[in-house]
Amino acid sequence: MIDTAMQNKKIHQGRNIKRFREILGIKQEALAFELGDDWNQKKVSLLEQKEIVESDVLAQVAQILKVPAEAIENFDEEQAVNIISNTFTSNDTSTLNAINVQPTFNPLDKMVELYERMLKQQQEMIDKLEKLIQNK
């Protein structure tokens, strides 16, 4: 049964945009550049303060950050922390035994893929910024 307080909890989409952006190592200025001429660092900062983000803007940001829009819409850090702390920090190993996780992929390979994708995105952003600097 889902706790009613959990159902009523609002997810702050702007804060989620900020978290994903920071995880990927993308500055507000770079995101603004990718969003287009109408955007600047201050506007991105204001966007990250909004609890609800317009769906078209959310979709555009998700595409730039290369994350699903649903991830930005639904990510609840408090819930994720609770799940992790209740699952993996318990001294009682029966919880871990009950889960019996046997992935069909190598988690290390997935981490390497993610790291390589993040490096590629960072290089693309550097290339775009260098191009922008050359054009000015």
Beta strands, then each sheet from edge to edge (+ up, - down):
end
